[in-house]
Amino acid sequence: MNSFDQPLPISGSLCNTFDSVRLWKTLSEDGVPSSFHVALVELPPSPILLLIDLNCNHSRILLTQVNPKLFSLPLRWLLISTDTYTTDLTVYKLNIMVDSDLVLAQRTSTNNYSLTKLYKLEPNLEMVQERLGYWDAKDGLTITSKRSRPNLNKITLKTSLVMTENDSLLHLTDQRERHVDTASKVSYALVVHLGEILNVTLKYSVQNTWGYKNEKSDWNGMIGELHRGEAVIGGSVSFLRSDRVPIVDYVGMTIPTKSMFVFRQPKLSYTANVYALPFNWTVWLSLLLLVLGIVITLSVALKWSCTKQKLKTAVWFDVTLLAFGAVCQQGSSFTPSNASGRIVTISMFVSLMFLYTAYSANIVALLQSSSNNIRSLNDLLNSRLSVGVDDTVFNRFYFPNAIEPVSKALYRQKVAPPGQTPRYFPIRDGVEKIRKGHFAFHMETGVGYQFVLQTFKEYEKCGLTEISFLHVPDPCLVIQKNTPYKKLIQIGLRKIHESGLQMRAVSLMYTKKPICTNKASNFVSVGIIDCYLAHAILLIGVIISLSIFSFEVILWRQRKMINNDAH
């Protein structure tokens, strides 16, 4: 009757007003809030102890008209029968289930009552009578039984499993084909332990989908069986969805698994121009000023030398070409003849050689570096990586029904582009595409990493990156809505978690993310994409040179025609 040392309010129905007033006065003196009526018409919804005198005629009518759900907690019932050793059979016909707290106080002598807890394991079974203790006028209340949980005595609880492959039923516990229906196999192992803890017999049915609404707003799959009352326990964990909350109860997170986009970070040259990265912008500015200063100094020196020797030459063009050749560590057909010009030229080549050495060393390091620019769904959407999805039932449901703008755009542009076949792959093929690079694959990580360990070389495990798409909590075990076994199932799952059985079942079926142990052993070969800028500069140079050559040819022919006309 007490919760956290606070007396539970009492509301009751007694046979006459005199008894009601006398009991109310006694309880009030002890600080217990109470209210009594000759006929209790309406039951309060809040936690309260309902005291019913079975010797009143209206009490039998009340009990037969009560909704069976009201016998469940948080309402508590105390039925008092003053007839010695006889009780109206109406009480034993009530559907008082295991989630109830109903006690029958039966008079055994003038000042003595026996206390018995009543409940049924199933609606059609006989009433279980569990002796709690007794009360007498001299010693008060004496509790003889401290049993906190009823014995379900091997009753049958229907359980619905989700298996997308029929062969999974042959490998529920032998750890073969671990990548198929992994979450369901782990759930099955935990549900078996749950059945042993509850002392029940589990009767299984198998569905090929978790359960979604169809066009008629009916539910299919495992959720449909729970909603229709055809099953009590959902034997496969399910993601928490707002449309499922009204029809099923989520009772515990049993499988800490995640579905993510997994990919190898591409080389830095795939996402950035590595030829611009070796130097800070201040170094590039200093280099530009250095070359410009050398060009000006060398031009002045050559101009003075040509003036002194009374020579005519295109100083600015030659000096600029010489400086450009020095920057690229190339020679030039033009060489200054005076001492000052040669000193400036030597100084230019030496200083630019050191810059060239530092630049080349940085380029070599950058070509072996991985990019770290793809960190979110938006980055993945705007990257040049191809995208694929594990071919599972829930992926084929969640991706087309994505709500967030970035998620929708990712599906429409990369997973299922218009006019193309949606890119769903078996998990083995998807992991192989990850290994080859430039590919992001959405998969259940605990399952996919099993193939990563089997097929990836040691250095290929480095740089594996995860990006979440679903943004949902860990999948939970679901049960029938408002089932009387809910509290017992929750207690059983808590015991499974505290005993380590849950961790063991998960570790047997799921693989953790591989650790990169030898990144230095990676040998990176240079591809076309790594030197595309060099090819682009070469192509631009060829185009410019051909354009100038064509212009010179046209100009030469025009002059030749003019000279012919003049003669």
Secondary structure, DSSP 4 states (H G I P E B T S, - for coil): -EETTEEPPEEEE-SSHHHHHHHHHHHHHTT--EEEESS--S--SSS-EEEEETTSHHHHHHHHHS-GGGGBTT-EEEEEE-STT---TTGGGS--BTTB-EEEEEEEETTEEEEEEEEBSSTTSPPEEEEEEEEETTTEEEE-----S---TT-EEEEEEE-SSGGGGG-SSS--STTSSHHHHHHHHHHHHHHHHHT-EEEEEEESS---B-TTS-B-HHHHHHHTTS-SEESS-B---TTTTTTEEEEEE-----EEEEEEPPBHHHHS-GGGSSS-HHHHHHHHHHHHHHHHHHHHHHHHHHHHTT----HHHHHHHHHHHHHTT---S----SHHHHHHHHHHHHHHHHHHHHHHHHHHHHHTPBP----SHHHHHHSS-EEEEE--HHHHHHTTT--SHHHHHHIIIIIS-TTS---EE-HHHHHHHHHHSSEEEEEEHHHHHHHHHHH--TGGGTTEEEEESS--PPPEEEEETT-TTHHHHHHHHHHHHHTTHHHHHHHHH--PPPP---GGG------GGGGHHHHHHHHHHHHHHHHHHHHHHHHHHHHHHHHHHH-
